[in-house]
Amino acid sequence: MPTSPPKVSLSEDAALLVCPAPFKGSLTAVQAAEAMADGARDALPNGRVVLLPLSDGGEGLVQVLGSTLDASLMSAKVQGPLPGQRVDAVWALTPDRKTAVIEMASAAGLPLVPAAKRDPGLTTTRGVGELILAALDEGVSRIILGLGGSATNDGGAGMASALGYRFLDAGGSPLPDGGSALSHLDRIDTSGRDPRIDRTVFVAACDVTNPLTGPEGAAMVYGAQKGGTGNSLGALDKAMAHLALVAKHECGVDVMNIPGAGAAGGMGGGVIAFLHGTLSKGIEVVLDALHFDDRLQETDLVLTGEGRLDDQTRRGKVIVGVLSRTSPRGIPVIAIAGTSSFEGRNQNVFPGLTEIVTLVRKGISVERAMKEASILLRERAREVLRMHLCS
């Protein structure tokens, strides 16, 4: 990567690529892109402005890929994370009907469970498997699965159950859904697994590297925010280790020490063991699906952004992914954020980033910025681009 960011000097007919992430709590990625694009057109009425809203593979994945790829939004009523719960979940089907985009959280997300009922030992990913079935019924050959935001910690066993796997105790009886029950797992019957799994490519968007178990594993790191407490998390961690041991014997895949296997309550490991899928950084999955590199060929400037830039941003979020593609090409990038921990020192923390602009500044509070995000994004985009116009 260049040691200093590319300079910006724009002509009135410059070509801009506008590709923000969601501004959480304020705007979706699509809404943010529209606001920034309006500001760009204000500053460059003769310019070419292309919108390409992005997602890091979590929130908004279906909307982002669905809208940009002109995909059809499909609806299915599936098992929710709680026993007996049914939810309406939306997924996307590309125009060629070959690729499906599914957000795990739409069927097993934490917001679907009232705070008083949260228990990662009981919640299930069965609904995710039902969404996969719906996609397979449409004849797709590739499924992009966004991991994250889950209320579950069942290692993907619920998902696999919906696809024909049977998780049996020592007496041969099927186990109930939920991660805790897996402590009684004796064997996994794979004879009824849907054969279409073997004809389908599964790519999971995964932004964490946590292992399945241990101090940095799914239960111990993320279980508390899903409702787990004290000893129950230790027991759940042991149940995940037991699942991995049995899955290694029955499915021939050892997921115990694979980075990312602990993502989304062990769903990362489940994707590998039960779907023979791969885990990839979410932003890389999205950029590849949108043919991002091709879109850079005639671009003079990239305008990106998200709600907050901080240390977490540097761990593979949208802006880092964008810079990994633009920096080798010397394309300048300006980021507009709600707030930033790095103003004035972006060169050190984001190599290749030309400038950081924030919505929050003197006279504008965080609360106001969130409430008026669309208006302020348009204003900031207009201001910063006018500053870089050739005289």
C-alpha positions in Angstrom: 0.0 0.0 0.0 1.1 3.6 -0.6 2.9 5.2 2.4 0.8 8.4 2.0 -2.8 8.7 0.8 -3.6 9.7 -2.8 -4.3 13.4 -3.3 -7.7 14.6 -4.5 -8.1 17.0 -7.3 -11.5 16.6 -9.0 -12.7 17.9 -12.3 -16.4 18.9 -12.7 -17.1 15.7 -14.7 -15.3 13.3 -12.3 -16.5 9.8 -11.8 -17.4 9.0 -8.2 -18.2 5.6 -6.5 -20.4 6.1 -3.4 -20.2 3.0 -1.2 -21.0 3.4 2.5 -21.9 0.9 5.1 -25.0 1.3 7.3 -25.1 4.1 9.8 -26.4 1.9 12.6 -29.4 3.4 14.4 -29.9 6.0 11.7 -29.6 4.9 8.1 -29.4 1.7 6.1 -26.5 1.5 3.6 -28.9 2.2 0.8 -30.2 5.3 2.5 -26.7 6.5 3.4 -25.6 6.0 -0.2 -28.5 8.0 -1.5 -27.8 10.9 0.8 -24.1 11.0 0.0 -24.8 10.8 -3.7 -27.2 13.7 -3.5 -24.4 15.8 -1.9 -22.0 14.6 -4.7 -24.4 15.7 -7.4 -24.8 19.1 -5.7 -21.0 19.5 -5.8 -20.5 17.9 -9.2 -23.6 18.4 -11.3 -21.7 17.2 -14.4 -20.1 14.3 -12.7 -20.8 10.6 -12.9 -22.0 9.3 -9.5 -22.5 5.5 -9.1 -24.1 4.1 -5.9 -22.8 0.9 -4.4 -24.0 0.5 -0.8 -22.0 -2.1 1.1 -22.3 -4.4 4.1 -19.7 -6.2 6.1 -21.8 -9.4 5.9 -23.9 -8.7 8.9 -26.8 -6.3 9.1 -28.2 -5.3 5.7 -26.5 -8.0 3.7 -29.7 -9.1 1.9 -30.8 -5.5 1.2 -27.4 -4.5 -0.1 -26.8 -7.4 -2.4 -30.4 -7.6 -3.3 -30.7 -4.0 -4.4 -27.4 -3.8 -6.2 -27.8 -7.1 -8.0 -31.4 -6.5 -8.8 -32.4 -9.6 -6.9 -35.9 -10.7 -6.0 -36.7 -10.5 -2.3 -38.3 -13.8 -1.2 -40.2 -14.4 2.0 -40.6 -17.6 4.1 -42.2 -18.4 7.4 -39.7 -20.4 9.4 -38.8 -21.6 12.9 -37.6 -18.7 15.0 -34.9 -18.9 17.6 -37.4 -19.9 20.4 -39.2 -23.3 20.6 -42.5 -23.0 18.8 -41.8 -19.6 17.5 -42.5 -18.8 13.8 -41.1 -15.8 12.1 -41.3 -14.2 8.6 -37.8 -14.1 7.1 -36.7 -12.4 3.9 -33.9 -13.6 1.6 -32.7 -12.6 -1.9 -32.6 -14.6 -5.1 -30.4 -13.2 -8.0 -31.9 -12.7 -11.4 -30.2 -15.7 -12.8 -31.7 -17.8 -10.0 -28.3 -19.3 -9.2 -27.4 -17.5 -6.0 -29.3 -16.9 -2.8 -28.4 -14.4 -0.1 -29.5 -15.3 3.5 -29.0 -13.4 6.7 -28.8 -15.8 9.6 -30.2 -13.1 11.9 -33.5 -13.0 10.0 -34.4 -16.4 11.4 -32.2 -16.7 14.5 -31.4 -13.1 15.4 -31.2 -11.7 18.9 -33.9 -9.0 18.3 -36.3 -11.9 17.7 -36.1 -12.9 21.4 -37.4 -10.8 24.2 -34.8 -10.0 26.8 -36.5 -12.1 29.5 -36.5 -15.2 27.3 -32.9 -15.1 26.1 -31.0 -18.4 26.7 -28.3 -19.5 24.3 -28.7 -23.1 25.6 -32.3 -23.3 24.3 -32.4 -21.2 21.1 -32.0 -22.8 17.8 -30.8 -22.2 14.2 -33.4 -24.5 12.7 -35.0 -21.6 10.9 -31.7 -20.9 9.1 -31.8 -24.4 7.7 -35.4 -23.9 6.6 -34.3 -20.8 4.7 -31.6 -22.8 3.0 -34.2 -25.4 2.1 -36.3 -22.6 0.5 -33.3 -21.5 -1.5 -32.5 -25.0 -2.6 -36.1 -25.5 -3.7 -35.6 -22.6 -6.1 -32.7 -24.5 -7.7 -29.8 -22.3 -6.6 -26.3 -23.6 -6.8 -24.6 -21.0 -4.5 -25.7 -19.6 -1.1 -24.1 -16.6 0.6 -24.9 -16.8 4.3 -24.4 -13.8 6.5 -23.3 -14.8 10.0 -23.8 -12.5 13.0 -26.4 -11.0 15.3 -27.5 -14.5 16.4 -29.4 -15.4 19.6 -28.1 -18.9 19.4 -25.2 -21.2 20.4 -26.0 -24.6 18.9 -23.1 -25.0 16.6 -25.4 -25.0 13.6 -27.1 -28.2 14.8 -30.5 -26.8 14.4 -29.7 -25.7 10.8 -28.4 -29.1 10.0 -31.5 -30.8 11.5 -33.7 -28.9 9.1 -31.5 -30.2 6.3 -32.0 -33.9 7.3 -29.3 -34.5 9.8 -30.4 -36.3 13.0 -28.7 -35.7 16.3 -29.4 -38.7 18.5 -28.8 -39.6 22.2 -27.5 -42.9 23.4 -30.9 -44.5 23.1 -31.3 -43.4 19.5 -33.9 -40.7 20.2 -33.6 -37.3 18.5 -32.3 -34.5 20.8 -34.4 -31.4 21.3 -33.2 -28.2 19.7 -30.7 -26.0 21.5 -27.0 -26.1 22.4 -27.4 -27.5 25.9 -29.0 -30.7 24.7 -25.9 -31.5 22.7 -24.2 -32.5 25.9 -26.2 -35.7 25.5 -25.3 -36.3 21.8 -24.2 -39.8 21.0 -24.1 -39.9 17.2 -25.2 -37.9 14.2 -27.2 -39.8 11.6 -26.3 -38.3 8.2 -28.2 -40.8 6.0 -31.1 -38.4 5.5 -29.1 -35.2 4.7 -30.4 -33.3 1.7 -28.3 -34.5 -1.3 -28.6 -31.0 -2.8 -26.0 -29.8 -0.2 -23.3 -31.6 -2.2 -24.3 -29.7 -5.3 -24.3 -26.3 -3.7 -21.5 -23.9 -2.9 -21.9 -22.3 0.6 -20.0 -19.2 1.4 -20.4 -17.7 4.9 -19.6 -14.1 5.6 -17.8 -14.2 8.9 -16.0 -11.3 10.6 -14.6 -13.0 13.7 -11.8 -15.5 14.2 -13.0 -17.0 17.5 -12.6 -20.7 17.9 -15.6 -22.9 18.7 -14.7 -23.4 22.3 -12.5 -22.3 25.2 -11.9 -18.9 26.7 -12.2 -17.2 23.3 -15.0 -19.5 22.1 -18.6 -18.9 21.1 -20.2 -19.5 24.5 -17.6 -17.8 26.7 -17.2 -14.6 24.6 -20.7 -14.1 23.2 -23.0 -16.2 25.4 -23.6 -13.6 28.1 -25.1 -11.1 25.6 -27.4 -13.8 24.5 -28.7 -14.4 28.0 -26.3 -17.0 29.3 -25.0 -16.8 32.8 -22.4 -18.3 35.1 -22.1 -22.0 35.1 -24.5 -22.4 32.2 -21.9 -20.9 29.8 -19.3 -23.4 31.0 -21.7 -26.2 30.4 -22.6 -24.8 26.9 -18.9 -24.6 26.1 -18.5 -28.3 26.9 -21.5 -29.2 24.9 -19.9 -27.4 21.8 -16.7 -29.3 22.4 -18.7 -32.6 22.5 -20.5 -31.7 19.3 -17.2 -31.1 17.6 -15.9 -34.4 18.7 -18.9 -36.3 17.5 -19.0 -34.3 14.2 -15.4 -35.2 13.6 -16.2 -38.9 13.8 -19.5 -38.8 11.9 -18.9 -36.0 9.3 -15.1 -36.3 8.9 -14.4 -32.7 9.6 -12.6 -31.4 12.7 -13.8 -27.8 13.4 -12.4 -27.5 17.0 -9.5 -25.2 16.2 -10.6 -23.5 13.0 -10.6 -19.7 13.2 -14.1 -18.4 12.9 -15.8 -21.7 13.9 -17.1 -19.9 17.0 -18.9 -17.2 14.9 -22.6 -16.8 15.5 -22.8 -19.3 18.3 -20.7 -21.9 16.5 -22.6 -21.5 13.2 -19.2 -21.0 11.6 -18.2 -24.5 12.6 -21.6 -25.8 11.5 -21.2 -24.3 8.0 -17.9 -26.2 7.6 -19.0 -29.5 9.2 -22.5 -29.8 7.9 -22.5 -27.8 4.6 -18.8 -28.3 3.7 -18.8 -24.5 3.2 -16.1 -21.9 3.6 -15.7 -18.9 5.9 -14.7 -15.6 4.4 -14.4 -12.0 5.6 -17.8 -10.5 5.1 -16.7 -7.4 3.3 -14.6 -9.5 0.9 -17.6 -11.7 0.1 -19.7 -8.6 -0.6 -17.1 -6.8 -2.7 -16.5 -9.9 -4.8 -20.3 -10.5 -5.3 -20.6 -6.9 -6.5 -17.6 -7.1 -8.8 -16.1 -4.1 -6.9 -12.8 -4.2 -8.7 -14.4 -3.9 -12.1 -16.3 -0.8 -10.9 -13.0 0.9 -9.9 -11.6 0.9 -13.4 -13.1 4.3 -14.4 -13.4 5.8 -10.9 -11.7 9.0 -9.8 -12.7 9.0 -6.2 -14.4 6.7 -3.8 -16.7 8.1 -1.1 -17.4 5.7 1.7 -18.4 5.8 5.4 -20.2 4.3 8.4 -21.6 5.3 11.7 -18.4 5.3 13.8 -14.7 4.8 13.0 -12.8 3.2 15.8 -10.6 0.3 16.7 -13.3 -2.2 15.6 -13.3 -0.6 12.2 -9.8 -1.8 11.6 -10.7 -5.4 12.1 -12.0 -6.0 8.6 -15.0 -3.7 8.4 -16.2 -2.0 5.2 -13.7 0.9 5.0 -10.7 -1.4 5.4 -12.1 -3.7 2.7 -12.6 -0.8 0.4 -9.1 0.5 1.0 -7.6 -2.9 0.3 -9.0 -2.7 -3.2 -8.5 1.1 -3.9 -5.0 1.6 -2.4 -3.1 -0.6 -4.9 -4.7 1.4 -7.7 -3.9 4.8 -6.2 -7.6 5.8 -6.1 -8.3 8.4 -3.4 -10.9 7.6 -0.7 -12.8 10.0 1.5 -14.7 8.6 4.5 -17.7 10.3 6.1 -18.5 9.0 9.6 -20.9 9.9 12.3 -18.0 10.0 14.7 -14.4 9.0 14.6 -11.6 8.2 17.0 -9.0 8.9 14.3 -9.6 12.4 13.1 -6.3 14.0 12.1 -4.4 10.8 12.0 -6.1 8.6 9.4 -2.8 8.0 7.5 -1.5 6.0 10.4 -4.6 3.8 11.0 -6.1 3.6 7.5 -3.3 3.5 4.9 -4.6 4.9 1.7 -7.4 6.9 3.2 -7.2 10.5 2.1 -9.6 12.2 4.6 -12.1 11.6 7.4 -15.1 13.8 7.7 -17.5 13.5 10.6 -21.2 14.5 11.1 -20.6 15.3 14.8 -18.7 18.5 15.2 -19.0 21.8 17.1 -22.6 22.6 17.5 -23.9 19.2 16.4 -24.4 16.5 19.0 -24.4 12.7 18.5 -28.2 12.8 19.1 -28.7 15.4 16.4 -26.4 13.7 14.0 -28.3 10.4 14.3 -31.6 12.1 13.9 -30.6 14.2 10.9 -28.1 11.8 9.4 -29.5 12.0 5.9 -29.4 15.8 5.8 -25.9 16.0 7.3 -24.5 13.3 5.1 -25.6 15.3 2.0 -24.1 18.5 3.4 -20.8 16.9 4.3 -20.4 15.2 1.0 -21.2 18.5 -0.8 -18.7 20.4 1.3 -15.8 18.0 1.1 -16.1 17.5 -2.6 -16.3 21.2 -3.4 -13.1 21.6 -1.4 -11.3 19.3 -3.7 -12.6 20.7 -7.0 -9.9 21.9 -9.4 -9.9 25.7 -9.6 
